[in-house]
Amino acid sequence: MGIGGQELLLILAIVVILFGAKKIPELAKGLGKGIKNFKEEMKSDSNDADDIKTASTTTPKEVNGAHHDTASSETTKTTTQA
């Protein structure tokens, strides 16, 4: 059982009555922007997770007694957080 042509026309008519014909393109544009922003955030979250994995692989070198400069360490932390 799917939605037929008559049902789609009825739904479209109700939407036009509720929002008006001029508002429908604005609503669709806003919905599209929202989906685009959501996808971009999902990509940036996965990139942040990759950065965290990379940072955790460099941490054992510092823990094993290797000498490191605290100033350069702070710069690295700031860079990975941004």
PDB file with one MODEL, atoms N, CA, C and O in Angstrom:
MODEL        1
ATOM      1  N   MET A   1       0.844  -1.187   0.000  1.00  0.00           N
ATOM      2  CA  MET A   1       0.000   0.000   0.000  1.00  0.00           C
ATOM      3  C   MET A   1       0.880   1.238   0.000  1.00  0.00           C
ATOM      4  O   MET A   1       1.645   1.466   0.937  1.00  0.00           O
ATOM      5  N   GLY A   2       0.774   2.003  -1.010  1.00  0.00           N
ATOM      6  CA  GLY A   2       1.522   3.237  -1.105  1.00  0.00           C
ATOM      7  C   GLY A   2       0.586   4.423  -1.189  1.00  0.00           C
ATOM      8  O   GLY A   2      -0.636   4.277  -1.224  1.00  0.00           O
ATOM      9  N   ILE A   3       1.171   5.568  -1.219  1.00  0.00           N
ATOM     10  CA  ILE A   3       0.384   6.785  -1.344  1.00  0.00           C
ATOM     11  C   ILE A   3       0.146   7.019  -2.833  1.00  0.00           C
ATOM     12  O   ILE A   3       1.088   7.067  -3.623  1.00  0.00           O
ATOM     13  N   GLY A   4      -1.115   7.162  -3.200  1.00  0.00           N
ATOM     14  CA  GLY A   4      -1.478   7.372  -4.594  1.00  0.00           C
ATOM     15  C   GLY A   4      -1.496   8.842  -4.960  1.00  0.00           C
ATOM     16  O   GLY A   4      -1.199   9.707  -4.136  1.00  0.00           O
ATOM     17  N   GLY A   5      -1.846   9.111  -6.199  1.00  0.00           N
ATOM     18  CA  GLY A   5      -1.881  10.475  -6.714  1.00  0.00           C
ATOM     19  C   GLY A   5      -2.915  11.344  -6.019  1.00  0.00           C
ATOM     20  O   GLY A   5      -2.653  12.511  -5.727  1.00  0.00           O
ATOM     21  N   GLN A   6      -4.095  10.777  -5.750  1.00  0.00           N
ATOM     22  CA  GLN A   6      -5.138  11.560  -5.091  1.00  0.00           C
ATOM     23  C   GLN A   6      -4.731  11.949  -3.676  1.00  0.00           C
ATOM     24  O   GLN A   6      -5.012  13.063  -3.232  1.00  0.00           O
ATOM     25  N   GLU A   7      -4.083  11.052  -2.978  1.00  0.00           N
ATOM     26  CA  GLU A   7      -3.642  11.364  -1.619  1.00  0.00           C
ATOM     27  C   GLU A   7      -2.586  12.463  -1.619  1.00  0.00           C
ATOM     28  O   GLU A   7      -2.611  13.351  -0.766  1.00  0.00           O
ATOM     29  N   LEU A   8      -1.656  12.407  -2.574  1.00  0.00           N
ATOM     30  CA  LEU A   8      -0.628  13.448  -2.672  1.00  0.00           C
ATOM     31  C   LEU A   8      -1.247  14.806  -2.969  1.00  0.00           C
ATOM     32  O   LEU A   8      -0.838  15.812  -2.390  1.00  0.00           O
ATOM     33  N   LEU A   9      -2.224  14.846  -3.864  1.00  0.00           N
ATOM     34  CA  LEU A   9      -2.896  16.106  -4.180  1.00  0.00           C
ATOM     35  C   LEU A   9      -3.620  16.656  -2.953  1.00  0.00           C
ATOM     36  O   LEU A   9      -3.598  17.863  -2.709  1.00  0.00           O
ATOM     37  N   LEU A  10      -4.249  15.793  -2.195  1.00  0.00           N
ATOM     38  CA  LEU A  10      -4.936  16.227  -0.984  1.00  0.00           C
ATOM     39  C   LEU A  10      -3.952  16.803   0.030  1.00  0.00           C
ATOM     40  O   LEU A  10      -4.213  17.846   0.629  1.00  0.00           O
ATOM     41  N   ILE A  11      -2.837  16.134   0.221  1.00  0.00           N
ATOM     42  CA  ILE A  11      -1.807  16.625   1.150  1.00  0.00           C
ATOM     43  C   ILE A  11      -1.267  17.962   0.672  1.00  0.00           C
ATOM     44  O   ILE A  11      -1.108  18.884   1.472  1.00  0.00           O
ATOM     45  N   LEU A  12      -0.983  18.080  -0.620  1.00  0.00           N
ATOM     46  CA  LEU A  12      -0.484  19.336  -1.188  1.00  0.00           C
ATOM     47  C   LEU A  12      -1.496  20.464  -0.991  1.00  0.00           C
ATOM     48  O   LEU A  12      -1.116  21.583  -0.645  1.00  0.00           O
ATOM     49  N   ALA A  13      -2.777  20.178  -1.208  1.00  0.00           N
ATOM     50  CA  ALA A  13      -3.821  21.193  -1.031  1.00  0.00           C
ATOM     51  C   ALA A  13      -3.873  21.659   0.421  1.00  0.00           C
ATOM     52  O   ALA A  13      -4.026  22.853   0.681  1.00  0.00           O
ATOM     53  N   ILE A  14      -3.750  20.742   1.357  1.00  0.00           N
ATOM     54  CA  ILE A  14      -3.776  21.110   2.779  1.00  0.00           C
ATOM     55  C   ILE A  14      -2.574  21.979   3.128  1.00  0.00           C
ATOM     56  O   ILE A  14      -2.705  22.958   3.863  1.00  0.00           O
ATOM     57  N   VAL A  15      -1.404  21.626   2.603  1.00  0.00           N
ATOM     58  CA  VAL A  15      -0.196  22.411   2.869  1.00  0.00           C
ATOM     59  C   VAL A  15      -0.346  23.817   2.310  1.00  0.00           C
ATOM     60  O   VAL A  15       0.019  24.788   2.973  1.00  0.00           O
ATOM     61  N   VAL A  16      -0.879  23.940   1.098  1.00  0.00           N
ATOM     62  CA  VAL A  16      -1.074  25.254   0.494  1.00  0.00           C
ATOM     63  C   VAL A  16      -2.066  26.077   1.321  1.00  0.00           C
ATOM     64  O   VAL A  16      -1.861  27.275   1.519  1.00  0.00           O
ATOM     65  N   ILE A  17      -3.121  25.452   1.797  1.00  0.00           N
ATOM     66  CA  ILE A  17      -4.106  26.172   2.609  1.00  0.00           C
ATOM     67  C   ILE A  17      -3.485  26.631   3.929  1.00  0.00           C
ATOM     68  O   ILE A  17      -3.729  27.754   4.370  1.00  0.00           O
ATOM     69  N   LEU A  18      -2.687  25.772   4.560  1.00  0.00           N
ATOM     70  CA  LEU A  18      -2.099  26.121   5.861  1.00  0.00           C
ATOM     71  C   LEU A  18      -1.023  27.197   5.752  1.00  0.00           C
ATOM     72  O   LEU A  18      -1.008  28.140   6.543  1.00  0.00           O
ATOM     73  N   PHE A  19      -0.130  27.066   4.784  1.00  0.00           N
ATOM     74  CA  PHE A  19       1.032  27.950   4.718  1.00  0.00           C
ATOM     75  C   PHE A  19       0.939  29.016   3.638  1.00  0.00           C
ATOM     76  O   PHE A  19       1.630  30.031   3.722  1.00  0.00           O
ATOM     77  N   GLY A  20       0.127  28.819   2.655  1.00  0.00           N
ATOM     78  CA  GLY A  20       0.056  29.769   1.547  1.00  0.00           C
ATOM     79  C   GLY A  20       1.094  29.416   0.494  1.00  0.00           C
ATOM     80  O   GLY A  20       2.150  28.864   0.803  1.00  0.00           O
ATOM     81  N   ALA A  21       0.781  29.739  -0.750  1.00  0.00           N
ATOM     82  CA  ALA A  21       1.643  29.352  -1.870  1.00  0.00           C
ATOM     83  C   ALA A  21       3.004  30.056  -1.817  1.00  0.00           C
ATOM     84  O   ALA A  21       3.998  29.502  -2.286  1.00  0.00           O
ATOM     85  N   LYS A  22       3.063  31.261  -1.255  1.00  0.00           N
ATOM     86  CA  LYS A  22       4.325  32.010  -1.219  1.00  0.00           C
ATOM     87  C   LYS A  22       5.286  31.466  -0.166  1.00  0.00           C
ATOM     88  O   LYS A  22       6.499  31.610  -0.314  1.00  0.00           O
ATOM     89  N   LYS A  23       4.782  30.857   0.869  1.00  0.00           N
ATOM     90  CA  LYS A  23       5.628  30.363   1.960  1.00  0.00           C
ATOM     91  C   LYS A  23       6.253  29.007   1.651  1.00  0.00           C
ATOM     92  O   LYS A  23       7.279  28.671   2.242  1.00  0.00           O
ATOM     93  N   ILE A  24       5.685  28.230   0.765  1.00  0.00           N
ATOM     94  CA  ILE A  24       6.182  26.879   0.497  1.00  0.00           C
ATOM     95  C   ILE A  24       7.631  26.882   0.004  1.00  0.00           C
ATOM     96  O   ILE A  24       8.432  26.101   0.518  1.00  0.00           O
ATOM     97  N   PRO A  25       8.012  27.732  -0.980  1.00  0.00           N
ATOM     98  CA  PRO A  25       9.434  27.744  -1.391  1.00  0.00           C
ATOM     99  C   PRO A  25      10.380  28.147  -0.255  1.00  0.00           C
ATOM    100  O   PRO A  25      11.490  27.626  -0.153  1.00  0.00           O
ATOM    101  N   GLU A  26       9.935  29.078   0.600  1.00  0.00           N
ATOM    102  CA  GLU A  26      10.764  29.494   1.739  1.00  0.00           C
ATOM    103  C   GLU A  26      10.938  28.344   2.725  1.00  0.00           C
ATOM    104  O   GLU A  26      12.029  28.139   3.257  1.00  0.00           O
ATOM    105  N   LEU A  27       9.868  27.598   2.969  1.00  0.00           N
ATOM    106  CA  LEU A  27       9.957  26.455   3.871  1.00  0.00           C
ATOM    107  C   LEU A  27      10.890  25.389   3.309  1.00  0.00           C
ATOM    108  O   LEU A  27      11.697  24.813   4.040  1.00  0.00           O
ATOM    109  N   ALA A  28      10.776  25.128   2.009  1.00  0.00           N
ATOM    110  CA  ALA A  28      11.640  24.129   1.375  1.00  0.00           C
ATOM    111  C   ALA A  28      13.102  24.568   1.415  1.00  0.00           C
ATOM    112  O   ALA A  28      13.992  23.749   1.642  1.00  0.00           O
ATOM    113  N   LYS A  29      13.349  25.854   1.195  1.00  0.00           N
ATOM    114  CA  LYS A  29      14.718  26.379   1.242  1.00  0.00           C
ATOM    115  C   LYS A  29      15.306  26.241   2.647  1.00  0.00           C
ATOM    116  O   LYS A  29      16.460  25.843   2.810  1.00  0.00           O
ATOM    117  N   GLY A  30      14.510  26.571   3.649  1.00  0.00           N
ATOM    118  CA  GLY A  30      14.966  26.443   5.037  1.00  0.00           C
ATOM    119  C   GLY A  30      15.243  24.998   5.406  1.00  0.00           C
ATOM    120  O   GLY A  30      16.211  24.702   6.106  1.00  0.00           O
ATOM    121  N   LEU A  31      14.388  24.096   4.930  1.00  0.00           N
ATOM    122  CA  LEU A  31      14.596  22.673   5.190  1.00  0.00           C
ATOM    123  C   LEU A  31      15.887  22.190   4.527  1.00  0.00           C
ATOM    124  O   LEU A  31      16.649  21.431   5.125  1.00  0.00           O
ATOM    125  N   GLY A  32      16.128  22.625   3.306  1.00  0.00           N
ATOM    126  CA  GLY A  32      17.354  22.247   2.599  1.00  0.00           C
ATOM    127  C   GLY A  32      18.606  22.748   3.306  1.00  0.00           C
ATOM    128  O   GLY A  32      19.594  22.023   3.419  1.00  0.00           O
ATOM    129  N   LYS A  33      18.562  23.991   3.782  1.00  0.00           N
ATOM    130  CA  LYS A  33      19.710  24.542   4.518  1.00  0.00           C
ATOM    131  C   LYS A  33      19.956  23.778   5.811  1.00  0.00           C
ATOM    132  O   LYS A  33      21.099  23.531   6.195  1.00  0.00           O
ATOM    133  N   GLY A  34      18.867  23.408   6.473  1.00  0.00           N
ATOM    134  CA  GLY A  34      18.998  22.648   7.718  1.00  0.00           C
ATOM    135  C   GLY A  34      19.649  21.293   7.486  1.00  0.00           C
ATOM    136  O   GLY A  34      20.506  20.871   8.262  1.00  0.00           O
ATOM    137  N   ILE A  35      19.249  20.620   6.431  1.00  0.00           N
ATOM    138  CA  ILE A  35      19.833  19.313   6.106  1.00  0.00           C
ATOM    139  C   ILE A  35      21.304  19.477   5.739  1.00  0.00           C
ATOM    140  O   ILE A  35      22.140  18.671   6.149  1.00  0.00           O
ATOM    141  N   LYS A  36      21.626  20.519   4.969  1.00  0.00           N
ATOM    142  CA  LYS A  36      23.018  20.771   4.572  1.00  0.00           C
ATOM    143  C   LYS A  36      23.891  21.035   5.802  1.00  0.00           C
ATOM    144  O   LYS A  36      24.987  20.485   5.914  1.00  0.00           O
ATOM    145  N   ASN A  37      23.412  21.869   6.716  1.00  0.00           N
ATOM    146  CA  ASN A  37      24.167  22.157   7.941  1.00  0.00           C
ATOM    147  C   ASN A  37      24.361  20.903   8.785  1.00  0.00           C
ATOM    148  O   ASN A  37      25.429  20.689   9.358  1.00  0.00           O
ATOM    149  N   PHE A  38      23.325  20.080   8.856  1.00  0.00           N
ATOM    150  CA  PHE A  38      23.419  18.838   9.621  1.00  0.00           C
ATOM    151  C   PHE A  38      24.497  17.926   9.041  1.00  0.00           C
ATOM    152  O   PHE A  38      25.296  17.362   9.789  1.00  0.00           O
ATOM    153  N   LYS A  39      24.526  17.777   7.730  1.00  0.00           N
ATOM    154  CA  LYS A  39      25.536  16.928   7.084  1.00  0.00           C
ATOM    155  C   LYS A  39      26.937  17.471   7.309  1.00  0.00           C
ATOM    156  O   LYS A  39      27.868  16.704   7.558  1.00  0.00           O
ATOM    157  N   GLU A  40      27.100  18.810   7.223  1.00  0.00           N
ATOM    158  CA  GLU A  40      28.414  19.412   7.459  1.00  0.00           C
ATOM    159  C   GLU A  40      28.884  19.168   8.886  1.00  0.00           C
ATOM    160  O   GLU A  40      30.060  18.880   9.109  1.00  0.00           O
ATOM    161  N   GLU A  41      27.988  19.280   9.848  1.00  0.00           N
ATOM    162  CA  GLU A  41      28.348  19.037  11.247  1.00  0.00           C
ATOM    163  C   GLU A  41      28.716  17.578  11.478  1.00  0.00           C
ATOM    164  O   GLU A  41      29.626  17.281  12.252  1.00  0.00           O
ATOM    165  N   MET A  42      28.023  16.678  10.820  1.00  0.00           N
ATOM    166  CA  MET A  42      28.349  15.256  10.954  1.00  0.00           C
ATOM    167  C   MET A  42      29.751  14.985  10.409  1.00  0.00           C
ATOM    168  O   MET A  42      30.506  14.211  10.998  1.00  0.00           O
ATOM    169  N   LYS A  43      30.101  15.619   9.286  1.00  0.00           N
ATOM    170  CA  LYS A  43      31.444  15.453   8.717  1.00  0.00           C
ATOM    171  C   LYS A  43      32.494  16.051   9.640  1.00  0.00           C
ATOM    172  O   LYS A  43      33.554  15.458   9.838  1.00  0.00           O
ATOM    173  N   SER A  44      32.208  17.230  10.212  1.00  0.00           N
ATOM    174  CA  SER A  44      33.192  17.865  11.086  1.00  0.00           C
ATOM    175  C   SER A  44      33.365  17.066  12.374  1.00  0.00           C
ATOM    176  O   SER A  44      34.467  17.007  12.918  1.00  0.00           O
ATOM    177  N   ASP A  45      32.293  16.452  12.865  1.00  0.00           N
ATOM    178  CA  ASP A  45      32.409  15.608  14.055  1.00  0.00           C
ATOM    179  C   ASP A  45      33.275  14.390  13.773  1.00  0.00           C
ATOM    180  O   ASP A  45      34.059  13.982  14.629  1.00  0.00           O
ATOM    181  N   SER A  46      33.148  13.802  12.588  1.00  0.00           N
ATOM    182  CA  SER A  46      33.980  12.639  12.268  1.00  0.00           C
ATOM    183  C   SER A  46      35.429  13.071  12.072  1.00  0.00           C
ATOM    184  O   SER A  46      36.346  12.320  12.405  1.00  0.00           O
ATOM    185  N   ASN A  47      35.650  14.283  11.533  1.00  0.00           N
ATOM    186  CA  ASN A  47      37.015  14.799  11.398  1.00  0.00           C
ATOM    187  C   ASN A  47      37.622  15.069  12.768  1.00  0.00           C
ATOM    188  O   ASN A  47      38.808  14.814  12.977  1.00  0.00           O
ATOM    189  N   ASP A  48      36.826  15.582  13.704  1.00  0.00           N
ATOM    190  CA  ASP A  48      37.305  15.812  15.066  1.00  0.00           C
ATOM    191  C   ASP A  48      37.689  14.489  15.728  1.00  0.00           C
ATOM    192  O   ASP A  48      38.680  14.413  16.454  1.00  0.00           O
ATOM    193  N   ALA A  49      36.903  13.459  15.474  1.00  0.00           N
ATOM    194  CA  ALA A  49      37.216  12.145  16.040  1.00  0.00           C
ATOM    195  C   ALA A  49      38.534  11.620  15.466  1.00  0.00           C
ATOM    196  O   ALA A  49      39.319  11.008  16.190  1.00  0.00           O
ATOM    197  N   ASP A  50      38.785  11.852  14.172  1.00  0.00           N
ATOM    198  CA  ASP A  50      40.043  11.439  13.562  1.00  0.00           C
ATOM    199  C   ASP A  50      41.214  12.203  14.170  1.00  0.00           C
ATOM    200  O   ASP A  50      42.283  11.634  14.392  1.00  0.00           O
ATOM    201  N   ASP A  51      41.010  13.508  14.443  1.00  0.00           N
ATOM    202  CA  ASP A  51      42.063  14.315  15.069  1.00  0.00           C
ATOM    203  C   ASP A  51      42.375  13.798  16.466  1.00  0.00           C
ATOM    204  O   ASP A  51      43.536  13.756  16.872  1.00  0.00           O
ATOM    205  N   ILE A  52      41.350  13.409  17.194  1.00  0.00           N
ATOM    206  CA  ILE A  52      41.562  12.891  18.547  1.00  0.00           C
ATOM    207  C   ILE A  52      42.341  11.584  18.485  1.00  0.00           C
ATOM    208  O   ILE A  52      43.231  11.360  19.305  1.00  0.00           O
ATOM    209  N   LYS A  53      42.025  10.727  17.536  1.00  0.00           N
ATOM    210  CA  LYS A  53      42.760   9.466  17.385  1.00  0.00           C
ATOM    211  C   LYS A  53      44.219   9.737  17.058  1.00  0.00           C
ATOM    212  O   LYS A  53      45.108   9.075  17.593  1.00  0.00           O
ATOM    213  N   THR A  54      44.473  10.710  16.179  1.00  0.00           N
ATOM    214  CA  THR A  54      45.841  11.059  15.813  1.00  0.00           C
ATOM    215  C   THR A  54      46.588  11.610  17.016  1.00  0.00           C
ATOM    216  O   THR A  54      47.749  11.264  17.234  1.00  0.00           O
ATOM    217  N   ALA A  55      45.942  12.457  17.795  1.00  0.00           N
ATOM    218  CA  ALA A  55      46.577  13.039  18.976  1.00  0.00           C
ATOM    219  C   ALA A  55      46.875  11.960  20.014  1.00  0.00           C
ATOM    220  O   ALA A  55      47.900  12.023  20.691  1.00  0.00           O
ATOM    221  N   SER A  56      45.997  10.979  20.145  1.00  0.00           N
ATOM    222  CA  SER A  56      46.234   9.935  21.143  1.00  0.00           C
ATOM    223  C   SER A  56      47.373   9.020  20.729  1.00  0.00           C
ATOM    224  O   SER A  56      47.996   8.402  21.593  1.00  0.00           O
ATOM    225  N   THR A  57      47.668   8.910  19.443  1.00  0.00           N
ATOM    226  CA  THR A  57      48.799   8.080  19.021  1.00  0.00           C
ATOM    227  C   THR A  57      50.119   8.781  19.289  1.00  0.00           C
ATOM    228  O   THR A  57      51.143   8.109  19.416  1.00  0.00           O
ATOM    229  N   THR A  58      50.139  10.108  19.379  1.00  0.00           N
ATOM    230  CA  THR A  58      51.380  10.825  19.669  1.00  0.00           C
ATOM    231  C   THR A  58      51.615  10.946  21.170  1.00  0.00           C
ATOM    232  O   THR A  58      52.739  11.227  21.585  1.00  0.00           O
ATOM    233  N   THR A  59      50.614  10.749  21.977  1.00  0.00           N
ATOM    234  CA  THR A  59      50.749  10.893  23.424  1.00  0.00           C
ATOM    235  C   THR A  59      51.741   9.915  24.037  1.00  0.00           C
ATOM    236  O   THR A  59      52.508  10.342  24.900  1.00  0.00           O
ATOM    237  N   PRO A  60      51.793   8.629  23.662  1.00  0.00           N
ATOM    238  CA  PRO A  60      52.746   7.722  24.297  1.00  0.00           C
ATOM    239  C   PRO A  60      54.199   8.146  24.141  1.00  0.00           C
ATOM    240  O   PRO A  60      55.012   7.842  25.014  1.00  0.00           O
ATOM    241  N   LYS A  61      54.551   8.827  23.075  1.00  0.00           N
ATOM    242  CA  LYS A  61      55.919   9.305  22.902  1.00  0.00           C
ATOM    243  C   LYS A  61      56.277  10.276  24.014  1.00  0.00           C
ATOM    244  O   LYS A  61      57.386  10.234  24.548  1.00  0.00           O
ATOM    245  N   GLU A  62      55.338  11.153  24.366  1.00  0.00           N
ATOM    246  CA  GLU A  62      55.594  12.117  25.427  1.00  0.00           C
ATOM    247  C   GLU A  62      55.621  11.436  26.785  1.00  0.00           C
ATOM    248  O   GLU A  62      56.391  11.840  27.656  1.00  0.00           O
ATOM    249  N   VAL A  63      54.814  10.431  26.981  1.00  0.00           N
ATOM    250  CA  VAL A  63      54.734   9.734  28.258  1.00  0.00           C
ATOM    251  C   VAL A  63      55.987   8.899  28.502  1.00  0.00           C
ATOM    252  O   VAL A  63      56.379   8.710  29.653  1.00  0.00           O
ATOM    253  N   ASN A  64      56.615   8.402  27.460  1.00  0.00           N
ATOM    254  CA  ASN A  64      57.781   7.542  27.598  1.00  0.00           C
ATOM    255  C   ASN A  64      59.043   8.293  28.007  1.00  0.00           C
ATOM    256  O   ASN A  64      60.133   7.722  27.974  1.00  0.00           O
ATOM    257  N   GLY A  65      58.919   9.538  28.385  1.00  0.00           N
ATOM    258  CA  GLY A  65      60.064  10.266  28.901  1.00  0.00           C
ATOM    259  C   GLY A  65      60.753  11.129  27.864  1.00  0.00           C
ATOM    260  O   GLY A  65      61.794  11.716  28.159  1.00  0.00           O
ATOM    261  N   ALA A  66      60.223  11.226  26.687  1.00  0.00           N
ATOM    262  CA  ALA A  66      60.818  12.087  25.671  1.00  0.00           C
ATOM    263  C   ALA A  66      60.639  13.535  26.098  1.00  0.00           C
ATOM    264  O   ALA A  66      59.577  13.925  26.583  1.00  0.00           O
ATOM    265  N   HIS A  67      61.691  14.326  25.913  1.00  0.00           N
ATOM    266  CA  HIS A  67      61.644  15.722  26.306  1.00  0.00           C
ATOM    267  C   HIS A  67      60.814  16.503  25.294  1.00  0.00           C
ATOM    268  O   HIS A  67      60.985  16.353  24.084  1.00  0.00           O
ATOM    269  N   HIS A  68      59.917  17.333  25.803  1.00  0.00           N
ATOM    270  CA  HIS A  68      59.150  18.188  24.918  1.00  0.00           C
ATOM    271  C   HIS A  68      58.991  19.555  25.559  1.00  0.00           C
ATOM    272  O   HIS A  68      58.967  19.689  26.782  1.00  0.00           O
ATOM    273  N   ASP A  69      58.886  20.542  24.729  1.00  0.00           N
ATOM    274  CA  ASP A  69      58.728  21.917  25.170  1.00  0.00           C
ATOM    275  C   ASP A  69      57.261  22.169  25.498  1.00  0.00           C
ATOM    276  O   ASP A  69      56.388  21.834  24.698  1.00  0.00           O
ATOM    277  N   THR A  70      56.975  22.751  26.658  1.00  0.00           N
ATOM    278  CA  THR A  70      55.582  22.968  27.053  1.00  0.00           C
ATOM    279  C   THR A  70      54.902  23.984  26.146  1.00  0.00           C
ATOM    280  O   THR A  70      53.700  23.874  25.901  1.00  0.00           O
ATOM    281  N   ALA A  71      55.634  24.963  25.645  1.00  0.00           N
ATOM    282  CA  ALA A  71      55.032  25.956  24.759  1.00  0.00           C
ATOM    283  C   ALA A  71      54.568  25.305  23.464  1.00  0.00           C
ATOM    284  O   ALA A  71      53.467  25.591  22.992  1.00  0.00           O
ATOM    285  N   SER A  72      55.390  24.433  22.881  1.00  0.00           N
ATOM    286  CA  SER A  72      54.975  23.767  21.650  1.00  0.00           C
ATOM    287  C   SER A  72      53.847  22.788  21.934  1.00  0.00           C
ATOM    288  O   SER A  72      52.997  22.554  21.075  1.00  0.00           O
ATOM    289  N   SER A  73      53.832  22.216  23.127  1.00  0.00           N
ATOM    290  CA  SER A  73      52.751  21.322  23.513  1.00  0.00           C
ATOM    291  C   SER A  73      51.438  22.091  23.591  1.00  0.00           C
ATOM    292  O   SER A  73      50.406  21.589  23.146  1.00  0.00           O
ATOM    293  N   GLU A  74      51.457  23.307  24.152  1.00  0.00           N
ATOM    294  CA  GLU A  74      50.252  24.125  24.225  1.00  0.00           C
ATOM    295  C   GLU A  74      49.775  24.516  22.835  1.00  0.00           C
ATOM    296  O   GLU A  74      48.571  24.547  22.580  1.00  0.00           O
ATOM    297  N   THR A  75      50.702  24.814  21.937  1.00  0.00           N
ATOM    298  CA  THR A  75      50.331  25.159  20.572  1.00  0.00           C
ATOM    299  C   THR A  75      49.646  23.989  19.899  1.00  0.00           C
ATOM    300  O   THR A  75      48.655  24.180  19.194  1.00  0.00           O
ATOM    301  N   THR A  76      50.148  22.786  20.099  1.00  0.00           N
ATOM    302  CA  THR A  76      49.554  21.607  19.502  1.00  0.00           C
ATOM    303  C   THR A  76      48.166  21.376  20.048  1.00  0.00           C
ATOM    304  O   THR A  76      47.254  21.044  19.290  1.00  0.00           O
ATOM    305  N   LYS A  77      47.980  21.546  21.361  1.00  0.00           N
ATOM    306  CA  LYS A  77      46.666  21.368  21.947  1.00  0.00           C
ATOM    307  C   LYS A  77      45.668  22.364  21.385  1.00  0.00           C
ATOM    308  O   LYS A  77      44.531  22.005  21.077  1.00  0.00           O
ATOM    309  N   THR A  78      46.085  23.607  21.253  1.00  0.00           N
ATOM    310  CA  THR A  78      45.203  24.636  20.723  1.00  0.00           C
ATOM    311  C   THR A  78      44.830  24.330  19.281  1.00  0.00           C
ATOM    312  O   THR A  78      43.682  24.526  18.882  1.00  0.00           O
ATOM    313  N   THR A  79      45.789  23.852  18.496  1.00  0.00           N
ATOM    314  CA  THR A  79      45.540  23.562  17.101  1.00  0.00           C
ATOM    315  C   THR A  79      44.558  22.405  16.956  1.00  0.00           C
ATOM    316  O   THR A  79      43.670  22.461  16.106  1.00  0.00           O
ATOM    317  N   THR A  80      44.699  21.349  17.772  1.00  0.00           N
ATOM    318  CA  THR A  80      43.800  20.198  17.635  1.00  0.00           C
ATOM    319  C   THR A  80      42.409  20.518  18.140  1.00  0.00           C
ATOM    320  O   THR A  80      41.449  19.890  17.694  1.00  0.00           O
ATOM    321  N   GLN A  81      42.257  21.466  19.051  1.00  0.00           N
ATOM    322  CA  GLN A  81      40.936  21.816  19.543  1.00  0.00           C
ATOM    323  C   GLN A  81      40.186  22.687  18.563  1.00  0.00           C
ATOM    324  O   GLN A  81      38.955  22.668  18.554  1.00  0.00           O
ATOM    325  N   ALA A  82      40.867  23.435  17.753  1.00  0.00           N
ATOM    326  CA  ALA A  82      40.207  24.350  16.813  1.00  0.00           C
ATOM    327  C   ALA A  82      39.594  23.660  15.665  1.00  0.00           C
ATOM    328  O   ALA A  82      39.007  24.307  14.798  1.00  0.00           O
TER     329      ALA A  82
ENDMDL
END
